[in-house]
C-alpha cells in the first residue's frame, strides 16, 4: 500500500512528473565509483538528470510524517542526508562541468527539498 501510494502521488504530482520525465542524461539507480579523499567509494544515485543546463541529483525518501511540525521534520531529514548528498555531488563533479543541485524527494508528502 505504501509503495502504491508513493507511486500514485508521484505520478499525479507536477513535481513528481518533472522528476520522472525524460530529461537529458537521465538515469535511475545510477551506480558509480569515485575516488573521494583518496579512497574508492561505490554510490548509487536514485535519480539524476540535466534540466536547463543544471545536473540534478535526487534521492527518494519514503518517510512519512504524521502530526504537527512538518517543517521541523523536513529540516531534520535535510540535516540527516546532507553529507550523503554532498558525497554524491562531489563524485559527480569529478566529470560534470555543469552546475549541480541536490534534493530529497518525499513522494508520500509530494515535497521536493533542495539540499545545498
Backbone atoms as SQL, in Angstrom:
CREATE TABLE atoms (id INTEGER PRIMARY KEY, chain TEXT, resi INTEGER, resn TEXT, atom TEXT, x REAL, y REAL, z REAL);
INSERT INTO atoms VALUES
  (1, 'A', 1, 'UNK', 'N', 0.814, -1.200, 0.000),
  (2, 'A', 1, 'UNK', 'CA', 0.000, 0.000, 0.000),
  (3, 'A', 1, 'UNK', 'C', 0.855, 1.261, 0.000),
  (4, 'A', 2, 'UNK', 'N', 1.873, 1.235, 0.822),
  (5, 'A', 2, 'UNK', 'CA', 2.755, 2.400, 0.941),
  (6, 'A', 2, 'UNK', 'C', 3.424, 2.711, -0.402),
  (7, 'A', 3, 'UNK', 'N', 3.936, 1.674, -1.057),
  (8, 'A', 3, 'UNK', 'CA', 4.600, 1.852, -2.343),
  (9, 'A', 3, 'UNK', 'C', 3.601, 2.339, -3.390),
  (10, 'A', 4, 'UNK', 'N', 2.430, 1.750, -3.393),
  (11, 'A', 4, 'UNK', 'CA', 1.403, 2.165, -4.342),
  (12, 'A', 4, 'UNK', 'C', 1.040, 3.633, -4.138),
  (13, 'A', 5, 'UNK', 'N', 0.876, 4.037, -2.891),
  (14, 'A', 5, 'UNK', 'CA', 0.534, 5.436, -2.597),
  (15, 'A', 5, 'UNK', 'C', 1.661, 6.365, -3.038),
  (16, 'A', 6, 'UNK', 'N', 2.898, 5.979, -2.790),
  (17, 'A', 6, 'UNK', 'CA', 4.036, 6.809, -3.196),
  (18, 'A', 6, 'UNK', 'C', 4.059, 6.976, -4.715),
  (19, 'A', 7, 'UNK', 'N', 3.857, 5.897, -5.434),
  (20, 'A', 7, 'UNK', 'CA', 3.863, 5.957, -6.905),
  (21, 'A', 7, 'UNK', 'C', 2.689, 6.789, -7.410),
  (22, 'A', 8, 'UNK', 'N', 1.510, 6.559, -6.871),
  (23, 'A', 8, 'UNK', 'CA', 0.333, 7.317, -7.302),
  (24, 'A', 8, 'UNK', 'C', 0.498, 8.808, -7.035),
  (25, 'A', 9, 'UNK', 'N', 0.999, 9.151, -5.858),
  (26, 'A', 9, 'UNK', 'CA', 1.211, 10.556, -5.517),
  (27, 'A', 9, 'UNK', 'C', 2.235, 11.177, -6.450),
  (28, 'A', 10, 'UNK', 'N', 3.317, 10.467, -6.703),
  (29, 'A', 10, 'UNK', 'CA', 4.375, 10.963, -7.584),
  (30, 'A', 10, 'UNK', 'C', 3.833, 11.211, -8.993),
  (31, 'A', 11, 'UNK', 'N', 3.081, 10.267, -9.517),
  (32, 'A', 11, 'UNK', 'CA', 2.576, 10.382, -10.883),
  (33, 'A', 11, 'UNK', 'C', 1.481, 11.439, -11.030),
  (34, 'A', 12, 'UNK', 'N', 0.773, 11.727, -9.952),
  (35, 'A', 12, 'UNK', 'CA', -0.288, 12.729, -10.029),
  (36, 'A', 12, 'UNK', 'C', 0.218, 14.134, -9.708),
  (37, 'A', 13, 'UNK', 'N', 1.477, 14.225, -9.334),
  (38, 'A', 13, 'UNK', 'CA', 2.064, 15.494, -8.927),
  (39, 'A', 13, 'UNK', 'C', 2.877, 16.127, -10.052),
  (40, 'A', 14, 'UNK', 'N', 2.775, 17.426, -10.188),
  (41, 'A', 14, 'UNK', 'CA', 3.592, 18.131, -11.175),
  (42, 'A', 14, 'UNK', 'C', 5.080, 17.935, -10.877),
  (43, 'A', 15, 'UNK', 'N', 5.445, 18.013, -9.608),
  (44, 'A', 15, 'UNK', 'CA', 6.846, 17.820, -9.213),
  (45, 'A', 15, 'UNK', 'C', 7.299, 16.402, -9.505),
  (46, 'A', 16, 'UNK', 'N', 6.487, 15.427, -9.131),
  (47, 'A', 16, 'UNK', 'CA', 6.830, 14.029, -9.385),
  (48, 'A', 16, 'UNK', 'C', 6.995, 13.733, -10.863),
  (49, 'A', 17, 'UNK', 'N', 6.092, 14.255, -11.669),
  (50, 'A', 17, 'UNK', 'CA', 6.194, 14.042, -13.124),
  (51, 'A', 17, 'UNK', 'C', 7.428, 14.741, -13.683),
  (52, 'A', 18, 'UNK', 'N', 7.784, 15.915, -13.158),
  (53, 'A', 18, 'UNK', 'CA', 9.006, 16.608, -13.605),
  (54, 'A', 18, 'UNK', 'C', 10.232, 15.756, -13.303),
  (55, 'A', 19, 'UNK', 'N', 10.283, 15.164, -12.123),
  (56, 'A', 19, 'UNK', 'CA', 11.427, 14.329, -11.748),
  (57, 'A', 19, 'UNK', 'C', 11.543, 13.121, -12.674),
  (58, 'A', 20, 'UNK', 'N', 10.421, 12.515, -13.021),
  (59, 'A', 20, 'UNK', 'CA', 10.431, 11.273, -13.798),
  (60, 'A', 20, 'UNK', 'C', 10.447, 11.458, -15.314),
  (61, 'A', 21, 'UNK', 'N', 10.211, 12.665, -15.788),
  (62, 'A', 21, 'UNK', 'CA', 10.128, 12.835, -17.243),
  (63, 'A', 21, 'UNK', 'C', 11.469, 12.537, -17.911),
  (64, 'A', 22, 'UNK', 'N', 11.424, 12.402, -19.211),
  (65, 'A', 22, 'UNK', 'CA', 12.602, 12.034, -19.987),
  (66, 'A', 22, 'UNK', 'C', 13.512, 13.245, -20.194),
  (67, 'A', 23, 'UNK', 'N', 14.361, 13.488, -19.226),
  (68, 'A', 23, 'UNK', 'CA', 15.318, 14.591, -19.284),
  (69, 'A', 23, 'UNK', 'C', 16.600, 14.157, -20.000),
  (70, 'A', 24, 'UNK', 'N', 17.385, 15.137, -20.370),
  (71, 'A', 24, 'UNK', 'CA', 18.723, 14.888, -20.911),
  (72, 'A', 24, 'UNK', 'C', 19.565, 14.162, -19.859),
  (73, 'A', 25, 'UNK', 'N', 20.331, 13.176, -20.293),
  (74, 'A', 25, 'UNK', 'CA', 21.268, 12.427, -19.436),
  (75, 'A', 25, 'UNK', 'C', 20.598, 11.863, -18.185),
  (76, 'A', 26, 'UNK', 'N', 19.351, 11.435, -18.324),
  (77, 'A', 26, 'UNK', 'CA', 18.612, 10.899, -17.175),
  (78, 'A', 26, 'UNK', 'C', 19.040, 9.471, -16.859),
  (79, 'A', 27, 'UNK', 'N', 19.143, 9.204, -15.582),
  (80, 'A', 27, 'UNK', 'CA', 19.456, 7.858, -15.103),
  (81, 'A', 27, 'UNK', 'C', 18.728, 7.607, -13.795),
  (82, 'A', 28, 'UNK', 'N', 18.357, 6.352, -13.586),
  (83, 'A', 28, 'UNK', 'CA', 17.770, 5.903, -12.323),
  (84, 'A', 28, 'UNK', 'C', 18.673, 4.820, -11.756),
  (85, 'A', 29, 'UNK', 'N', 18.809, 4.838, -10.447),
  (86, 'A', 29, 'UNK', 'CA', 19.663, 3.848, -9.771),
  (87, 'A', 29, 'UNK', 'C', 21.043, 3.781, -10.425),
  (88, 'A', 30, 'UNK', 'N', 21.642, 4.935, -10.619),
  (89, 'A', 30, 'UNK', 'CA', 22.933, 5.051, -11.295),
  (90, 'A', 30, 'UNK', 'C', 24.062, 4.679, -10.331),
  (91, 'A', 31, 'UNK', 'N', 24.688, 3.549, -10.582),
  (92, 'A', 31, 'UNK', 'CA', 25.806, 3.081, -9.758),
  (93, 'A', 31, 'UNK', 'C', 27.099, 3.681, -10.289),
  (94, 'A', 32, 'UNK', 'N', 27.819, 4.377, -9.423),
  (95, 'A', 32, 'UNK', 'CA', 29.098, 4.970, -9.811),
  (96, 'A', 32, 'UNK', 'C', 30.151, 4.649, -8.763),
  (97, 'A', 33, 'UNK', 'N', 31.383, 4.649, -9.196),
  (98, 'A', 33, 'UNK', 'CA', 32.521, 4.509, -8.295),
  (99, 'A', 33, 'UNK', 'C', 33.385, 5.738, -8.489),
  (100, 'A', 34, 'UNK', 'N', 33.788, 6.335, -7.379),
  (101, 'A', 34, 'UNK', 'CA', 34.606, 7.548, -7.444),
  (102, 'A', 34, 'UNK', 'C', 35.699, 7.471, -6.388),
  (103, 'A', 35, 'UNK', 'N', 36.773, 8.170, -6.649),
  (104, 'A', 35, 'UNK', 'CA', 37.864, 8.271, -5.686),
  (105, 'A', 35, 'UNK', 'C', 37.633, 9.543, -4.877),
  (106, 'A', 36, 'UNK', 'N', 37.218, 9.375, -3.628),
  (107, 'A', 36, 'UNK', 'CA', 36.946, 10.501, -2.742),
  (108, 'A', 36, 'UNK', 'C', 37.859, 10.405, -1.530),
  (109, 'A', 37, 'UNK', 'N', 38.555, 11.490, -1.260),
  (110, 'A', 37, 'UNK', 'CA', 39.505, 11.519, -0.135),
  (111, 'A', 37, 'UNK', 'C', 40.501, 10.365, -0.222),
  (112, 'A', 38, 'UNK', 'N', 40.918, 10.057, -1.459),
  (113, 'A', 38, 'UNK', 'CA', 41.925, 9.023, -1.676),
  (114, 'A', 38, 'UNK', 'C', 41.412, 7.595, -1.573),
  (115, 'A', 39, 'UNK', 'N', 40.108, 7.426, -1.399),
  (116, 'A', 39, 'UNK', 'CA', 39.539, 6.089, -1.253),
  (117, 'A', 39, 'UNK', 'C', 38.448, 5.867, -2.301),
  (118, 'A', 40, 'UNK', 'N', 38.408, 4.683, -2.910),
  (119, 'A', 40, 'UNK', 'CA', 37.312, 4.397, -3.835),
  (120, 'A', 40, 'UNK', 'C', 36.011, 4.193, -3.054),
  (121, 'A', 41, 'UNK', 'N', 34.941, 4.790, -3.545),
  (122, 'A', 41, 'UNK', 'CA', 33.623, 4.616, -2.930),
  (123, 'A', 41, 'UNK', 'C', 32.613, 4.252, -4.010),
  (124, 'A', 42, 'UNK', 'N', 31.722, 3.355, -3.668),
  (125, 'A', 42, 'UNK', 'CA', 30.641, 2.955, -4.562),
  (126, 'A', 42, 'UNK', 'C', 29.367, 3.646, -4.092),
  (127, 'A', 43, 'UNK', 'N', 28.707, 4.310, -5.018),
  (128, 'A', 43, 'UNK', 'CA', 27.495, 5.056, -4.705),
  (129, 'A', 43, 'UNK', 'C', 26.397, 4.671, -5.689),
  (130, 'A', 44, 'UNK', 'N', 25.154, 4.778, -5.244),
  (131, 'A', 44, 'UNK', 'CA', 24.011, 4.551, -6.128),
  (132, 'A', 44, 'UNK', 'C', 23.081, 5.759, -5.983),
  (133, 'A', 45, 'UNK', 'N', 22.923, 6.499, -7.073),
  (134, 'A', 45, 'UNK', 'CA', 22.083, 7.683, -7.101),
  (135, 'A', 45, 'UNK', 'C', 20.688, 7.277, -7.556),
  (136, 'A', 46, 'UNK', 'N', 19.676, 7.631, -6.782),
  (137, 'A', 46, 'UNK', 'CA', 18.303, 7.247, -7.122),
  (138, 'A', 46, 'UNK', 'C', 17.876, 7.815, -8.473),
  (139, 'A', 47, 'UNK', 'N', 18.107, 9.112, -8.669),
  (140, 'A', 47, 'UNK', 'CA', 17.681, 9.764, -9.911),
  (141, 'A', 47, 'UNK', 'C', 18.612, 10.933, -10.191),
  (142, 'A', 48, 'UNK', 'N', 19.038, 11.031, -11.431),
  (143, 'A', 48, 'UNK', 'CA', 19.843, 12.168, -11.858),
  (144, 'A', 48, 'UNK', 'C', 19.482, 12.507, -13.296),
  (145, 'A', 49, 'UNK', 'N', 19.564, 13.785, -13.620),
  (146, 'A', 49, 'UNK', 'CA', 19.253, 14.244, -14.971),
  (147, 'A', 49, 'UNK', 'C', 19.747, 15.673, -15.121),
  (148, 'A', 50, 'UNK', 'N', 19.709, 16.150, -16.363),
  (149, 'A', 50, 'UNK', 'CA', 20.064, 17.537, -16.660),
  (150, 'A', 50, 'UNK', 'C', 18.794, 18.260, -17.089),
  (151, 'A', 51, 'UNK', 'N', 18.541, 19.386, -16.448),
  (152, 'A', 51, 'UNK', 'CA', 17.403, 20.236, -16.790),
  (153, 'A', 51, 'UNK', 'C', 17.889, 21.684, -16.816),
  (154, 'A', 52, 'UNK', 'N', 17.688, 22.343, -17.949),
  (155, 'A', 52, 'UNK', 'CA', 18.114, 23.734, -18.122),
  (156, 'A', 52, 'UNK', 'C', 19.587, 23.933, -17.743),
  (157, 'A', 53, 'UNK', 'N', 20.423, 23.047, -18.277),
  (158, 'A', 53, 'UNK', 'CA', 21.886, 23.109, -18.101),
  (159, 'A', 53, 'UNK', 'C', 22.350, 22.920, -16.662),
  (160, 'A', 54, 'UNK', 'N', 21.509, 22.336, -15.836),
  (161, 'A', 54, 'UNK', 'CA', 21.877, 22.028, -14.456),
  (162, 'A', 54, 'UNK', 'C', 21.706, 20.534, -14.231),
  (163, 'A', 55, 'UNK', 'N', 22.705, 19.905, -13.625),
  (164, 'A', 55, 'UNK', 'CA', 22.631, 18.492, -13.245),
  (165, 'A', 55, 'UNK', 'C', 21.888, 18.406, -11.915),
  (166, 'A', 56, 'UNK', 'N', 20.842, 17.623, -11.873),
  (167, 'A', 56, 'UNK', 'CA', 20.099, 17.365, -10.650),
  (168, 'A', 56, 'UNK', 'C', 20.428, 15.967, -10.135),
  (169, 'A', 57, 'UNK', 'N', 20.579, 15.845, -8.845),
  (170, 'A', 57, 'UNK', 'CA', 20.719, 14.557, -8.171),
  (171, 'A', 57, 'UNK', 'C', 19.610, 14.526, -7.120),
  (172, 'A', 58, 'UNK', 'N', 18.707, 13.566, -7.266),
  (173, 'A', 58, 'UNK', 'CA', 17.560, 13.492, -6.365),
  (174, 'A', 58, 'UNK', 'C', 17.544, 12.141, -5.677),
  (175, 'A', 59, 'UNK', 'N', 17.409, 12.205, -4.366),
  (176, 'A', 59, 'UNK', 'CA', 17.350, 10.999, -3.550),
  (177, 'A', 59, 'UNK', 'C', 15.920, 10.861, -3.031),
  (178, 'A', 60, 'UNK', 'N', 15.284, 9.731, -3.330),
  (179, 'A', 60, 'UNK', 'CA', 13.919, 9.492, -2.883),
  (180, 'A', 60, 'UNK', 'C', 13.915, 9.089, -1.419),
  (181, 'A', 61, 'UNK', 'N', 12.955, 9.604, -0.688),
  (182, 'A', 61, 'UNK', 'CA', 12.770, 9.219, 0.710),
  (183, 'A', 61, 'UNK', 'C', 11.302, 8.878, 0.908),
  (184, 'A', 62, 'UNK', 'N', 11.043, 7.655, 1.331),
  (185, 'A', 62, 'UNK', 'CA', 9.663, 7.224, 1.510),
  (186, 'A', 62, 'UNK', 'C', 9.184, 7.441, 2.940),
  (187, 'A', 63, 'UNK', 'N', 9.895, 8.268, 3.682),
  (188, 'A', 63, 'UNK', 'CA', 9.470, 8.611, 5.034),
  (189, 'A', 63, 'UNK', 'C', 8.111, 9.292, 4.958),
  (190, 'A', 64, 'UNK', 'N', 7.298, 9.002, 5.952),
  (191, 'A', 64, 'UNK', 'CA', 6.037, 9.724, 6.050),
  (192, 'A', 64, 'UNK', 'C', 6.055, 10.480, 7.370),
  (193, 'A', 65, 'UNK', 'N', 5.173, 11.409, 7.485),
  (194, 'A', 65, 'UNK', 'CA', 5.123, 12.228, 8.694),
  (195, 'A', 65, 'UNK', 'C', 3.666, 12.439, 9.055),
  (196, 'A', 66, 'UNK', 'N', 3.367, 12.216, 10.307),
  (197, 'A', 66, 'UNK', 'CA', 2.008, 12.499, 10.776),
  (198, 'A', 66, 'UNK', 'C', 2.122, 13.402, 11.990),
  (199, 'A', 67, 'UNK', 'N', 1.122, 14.150, 12.211),
  (200, 'A', 67, 'UNK', 'CA', 1.156, 15.083, 13.331),
  (201, 'A', 67, 'UNK', 'C', 1.625, 16.446, 12.882),
  (202, 'A', 68, 'UNK', 'N', 2.054, 17.233, 13.825),
  (203, 'A', 68, 'UNK', 'CA', 2.457, 18.608, 13.540),
  (204, 'A', 68, 'UNK', 'C', 3.916, 18.720, 13.165),
  (205, 'A', 69, 'UNK', 'N', 4.317, 19.933, 12.932),
  (206, 'A', 69, 'UNK', 'CA', 5.691, 20.324, 12.644),
  (207, 'A', 69, 'UNK', 'C', 6.319, 19.596, 11.455),
  (208, 'A', 70, 'UNK', 'N', 5.621, 19.654, 10.331),
  (209, 'A', 70, 'UNK', 'CA', 6.159, 19.077, 9.103),
  (210, 'A', 70, 'UNK', 'C', 7.473, 19.742, 8.729),
  (211, 'A', 71, 'UNK', 'N', 7.550, 21.053, 8.874),
  (212, 'A', 71, 'UNK', 'CA', 8.776, 21.765, 8.510),
  (213, 'A', 71, 'UNK', 'C', 9.949, 21.329, 9.392),
  (214, 'A', 72, 'UNK', 'N', 9.695, 21.075, 10.655),
  (215, 'A', 72, 'UNK', 'CA', 10.735, 20.565, 11.547),
  (216, 'A', 72, 'UNK', 'C', 11.216, 19.190, 11.118),
  (217, 'A', 73, 'UNK', 'N', 10.277, 18.342, 10.724),
  (218, 'A', 73, 'UNK', 'CA', 10.614, 17.013, 10.223),
  (219, 'A', 73, 'UNK', 'C', 11.497, 17.122, 8.980),
  (220, 'A', 74, 'UNK', 'N', 11.101, 17.991, 8.033),
  (221, 'A', 74, 'UNK', 'CA', 11.870, 18.151, 6.802),
  (222, 'A', 74, 'UNK', 'C', 13.257, 18.718, 7.082),
  (223, 'A', 75, 'UNK', 'N', 13.370, 19.645, 8.008),
  (224, 'A', 75, 'UNK', 'CA', 14.682, 20.195, 8.380),
  (225, 'A', 75, 'UNK', 'C', 15.564, 19.108, 8.974),
  (226, 'A', 76, 'UNK', 'N', 14.981, 18.243, 9.768),
  (227, 'A', 76, 'UNK', 'CA', 15.727, 17.126, 10.359),
  (228, 'A', 76, 'UNK', 'C', 16.211, 16.158, 9.279),
  (229, 'A', 77, 'UNK', 'N', 15.363, 15.856, 8.309),
  (230, 'A', 77, 'UNK', 'CA', 15.746, 14.969, 7.211),
  (231, 'A', 77, 'UNK', 'C', 16.835, 15.610, 6.350),
  (232, 'A', 78, 'UNK', 'N', 16.739, 16.915, 6.139),
  (233, 'A', 78, 'UNK', 'CA', 17.771, 17.620, 5.370),
  (234, 'A', 78, 'UNK', 'C', 19.133, 17.472, 6.038),
  (235, 'A', 79, 'UNK', 'N', 19.183, 17.683, 7.339),
  (236, 'A', 79, 'UNK', 'CA', 20.446, 17.536, 8.070),
  (237, 'A', 79, 'UNK', 'C', 20.931, 16.089, 8.041),
  (238, 'A', 80, 'UNK', 'N', 20.018, 15.175, 8.189),
  (239, 'A', 80, 'UNK', 'CA', 20.351, 13.746, 8.218),
  (240, 'A', 80, 'UNK', 'C', 21.019, 13.285, 6.924),
  (241, 'A', 81, 'UNK', 'N', 20.568, 13.814, 5.762),
  (242, 'A', 81, 'UNK', 'CA', 21.062, 13.342, 4.476),
  (243, 'A', 81, 'UNK', 'C', 21.997, 14.321, 3.771),
  (244, 'A', 82, 'UNK', 'N', 22.325, 15.442, 4.403),
  (245, 'A', 82, 'UNK', 'CA', 23.185, 16.453, 3.781),
  (246, 'A', 82, 'UNK', 'C', 24.543, 15.873, 3.364),
  (247, 'A', 83, 'UNK', 'N', 25.182, 15.114, 4.230),
  (248, 'A', 83, 'UNK', 'CA', 26.503, 14.550, 3.925),
  (249, 'A', 83, 'UNK', 'C', 26.428, 13.551, 2.765),
  (250, 'A', 84, 'UNK', 'N', 25.395, 12.728, 2.750),
  (251, 'A', 84, 'UNK', 'CA', 25.225, 11.756, 1.662),
  (252, 'A', 84, 'UNK', 'C', 25.095, 12.480, 0.324),
  (253, 'A', 85, 'UNK', 'N', 24.261, 13.500, 0.269),
  (254, 'A', 85, 'UNK', 'CA', 24.088, 14.241, -0.980),
  (255, 'A', 85, 'UNK', 'C', 25.360, 14.986, -1.370),
  (256, 'A', 86, 'UNK', 'N', 26.105, 15.462, -0.386),
  (257, 'A', 86, 'UNK', 'CA', 27.378, 16.134, -0.676),
  (258, 'A', 86, 'UNK', 'C', 28.360, 15.154, -1.314),
  (259, 'A', 87, 'UNK', 'N', 28.359, 13.920, -0.852),
  (260, 'A', 87, 'UNK', 'CA', 29.233, 12.896, -1.453),
  (261, 'A', 87, 'UNK', 'C', 28.807, 12.606, -2.891),
  (262, 'A', 88, 'UNK', 'N', 27.506, 12.525, -3.119),
  (263, 'A', 88, 'UNK', 'CA', 27.021, 12.330, -4.476),
  (264, 'A', 88, 'UNK', 'C', 27.482, 13.478, -5.373),
  (265, 'A', 89, 'UNK', 'N', 27.306, 14.697, -4.883),
  (266, 'A', 89, 'UNK', 'CA', 27.699, 15.878, -5.661),
  (267, 'A', 89, 'UNK', 'C', 29.196, 15.855, -5.945),
  (268, 'A', 90, 'UNK', 'N', 29.991, 15.550, -4.939),
  (269, 'A', 90, 'UNK', 'CA', 31.447, 15.511, -5.098),
  (270, 'A', 90, 'UNK', 'C', 31.858, 14.466, -6.136),
  (271, 'A', 91, 'UNK', 'N', 31.236, 13.301, -6.088),
  (272, 'A', 91, 'UNK', 'CA', 31.569, 12.231, -7.031),
  (273, 'A', 91, 'UNK', 'C', 31.187, 12.616, -8.458),
  (274, 'A', 92, 'UNK', 'N', 29.998, 13.142, -8.642),
  (275, 'A', 92, 'UNK', 'CA', 29.537, 13.512, -9.980),
  (276, 'A', 92, 'UNK', 'C', 30.347, 14.689, -10.517),
  (277, 'A', 93, 'UNK', 'N', 30.744, 15.597, -9.643),
  (278, 'A', 93, 'UNK', 'CA', 31.501, 16.787, -10.057),
  (279, 'A', 93, 'UNK', 'C', 32.870, 16.439, -10.630),
  (280, 'A', 94, 'UNK', 'N', 33.357, 15.245, -10.396),
  (281, 'A', 94, 'UNK', 'CA', 34.644, 14.845, -10.953),
  (282, 'A', 94, 'UNK', 'C', 34.611, 14.830, -12.485),
  (283, 'A', 95, 'UNK', 'N', 33.412, 14.635, -13.057),
  (284, 'A', 95, 'UNK', 'CA', 33.299, 14.587, -14.523),
  (285, 'A', 95, 'UNK', 'C', 32.247, 15.543, -15.076),
  (286, 'A', 96, 'UNK', 'N', 31.555, 16.231, -14.225),
  (287, 'A', 96, 'UNK', 'CA', 30.459, 17.106, -14.657),
  (288, 'A', 96, 'UNK', 'C', 30.915, 18.560, -14.633),
  (289, 'A', 97, 'UNK', 'N', 30.670, 19.278, -15.725),
  (290, 'A', 97, 'UNK', 'CA', 31.073, 20.682, -15.803),
  (291, 'A', 97, 'UNK', 'C', 29.915, 21.635, -15.518),
  (292, 'A', 98, 'UNK', 'N', 28.688, 21.122, -15.565),
  (293, 'A', 98, 'UNK', 'CA', 27.519, 21.963, -15.307),
  (294, 'A', 98, 'UNK', 'C', 27.320, 22.162, -13.797),
  (295, 'A', 99, 'UNK', 'N', 26.540, 23.165, -13.422),
  (296, 'A', 99, 'UNK', 'CA', 26.161, 23.295, -12.006),
  (297, 'A', 99, 'UNK', 'C', 25.417, 22.041, -11.557),
  (298, 'A', 100, 'UNK', 'N', 25.560, 21.713, -10.284),
  (299, 'A', 100, 'UNK', 'CA', 24.915, 20.526, -9.721),
  (300, 'A', 100, 'UNK', 'C', 24.028, 20.963, -8.554),
  (301, 'A', 101, 'UNK', 'N', 22.786, 20.492, -8.580),
  (302, 'A', 101, 'UNK', 'CA', 21.860, 20.733, -7.476),
  (303, 'A', 101, 'UNK', 'C', 21.425, 19.388, -6.927),
  (304, 'A', 102, 'UNK', 'N', 21.273, 19.313, -5.612),
  (305, 'A', 102, 'UNK', 'CA', 20.859, 18.073, -4.969),
  (306, 'A', 102, 'UNK', 'C', 19.563, 18.311, -4.200),
  (307, 'A', 103, 'UNK', 'N', 18.749, 17.258, -4.121),
  (308, 'A', 103, 'UNK', 'CA', 17.475, 17.388, -3.425),
  (309, 'A', 103, 'UNK', 'C', 17.002, 16.037, -2.915),
  (310, 'A', 104, 'UNK', 'N', 16.151, 16.099, -1.928),
  (311, 'A', 104, 'UNK', 'CA', 15.420, 14.940, -1.435),
  (312, 'A', 104, 'UNK', 'C', 13.994, 15.065, -1.960),
  (313, 'A', 105, 'UNK', 'N', 13.421, 13.945, -2.396),
  (314, 'A', 105, 'UNK', 'CA', 12.015, 13.956, -2.800),
  (315, 'A', 105, 'UNK', 'C', 11.258, 12.965, -1.942),
  (316, 'A', 106, 'UNK', 'N', 10.209, 13.450, -1.316),
  (317, 'A', 106, 'UNK', 'CA', 9.349, 12.650, -0.452),
  (318, 'A', 106, 'UNK', 'C', 8.030, 12.405, -1.198),
  (319, 'A', 107, 'UNK', 'N', 7.916, 11.291, -1.931),
  (320, 'A', 107, 'UNK', 'CA', 6.714, 11.080, -2.732),
  (321, 'A', 107, 'UNK', 'C', 5.437, 10.963, -1.897),
  (322, 'A', 108, 'UNK', 'N', 5.529, 10.447, -0.683),
  (323, 'A', 108, 'UNK', 'CA', 4.326, 10.335, 0.146),
  (324, 'A', 108, 'UNK', 'C', 3.831, 11.707, 0.590),
  (325, 'A', 109, 'UNK', 'N', 4.730, 12.671, 0.628),
  (326, 'A', 109, 'UNK', 'CA', 4.377, 14.039, 1.025),
  (327, 'A', 109, 'UNK', 'C', 4.312, 14.972, -0.176),
  (328, 'A', 110, 'UNK', 'N', 4.745, 14.500, -1.321),
  (329, 'A', 110, 'UNK', 'CA', 4.893, 15.305, -2.530),
  (330, 'A', 110, 'UNK', 'C', 5.688, 16.585, -2.243),
  (331, 'A', 111, 'UNK', 'N', 6.860, 16.392, -1.658),
  (332, 'A', 111, 'UNK', 'CA', 7.723, 17.532, -1.344),
  (333, 'A', 111, 'UNK', 'C', 9.110, 17.296, -1.896),
  (334, 'A', 112, 'UNK', 'N', 9.611, 18.286, -2.626),
  (335, 'A', 112, 'UNK', 'CA', 10.981, 18.304, -3.099),
  (336, 'A', 112, 'UNK', 'C', 11.723, 19.283, -2.216),
  (337, 'A', 113, 'UNK', 'N', 12.779, 18.810, -1.583),
  (338, 'A', 113, 'UNK', 'CA', 13.540, 19.628, -0.642),
  (339, 'A', 113, 'UNK', 'C', 14.967, 19.743, -1.151),
  (340, 'A', 114, 'UNK', 'N', 15.298, 20.907, -1.677),
  (341, 'A', 114, 'UNK', 'CA', 16.658, 21.111, -2.175),
  (342, 'A', 114, 'UNK', 'C', 17.617, 21.189, -0.996),
  (343, 'A', 115, 'UNK', 'N', 18.758, 20.511, -1.138),
  (344, 'A', 115, 'UNK', 'CA', 19.769, 20.471, -0.084),
  (345, 'A', 115, 'UNK', 'C', 21.061, 21.032, -0.664),
  (346, 'A', 116, 'UNK', 'N', 21.540, 22.129, -0.089),
  (347, 'A', 116, 'UNK', 'CA', 22.780, 22.759, -0.566),
  (348, 'A', 116, 'UNK', 'C', 23.996, 22.060, -0.008);
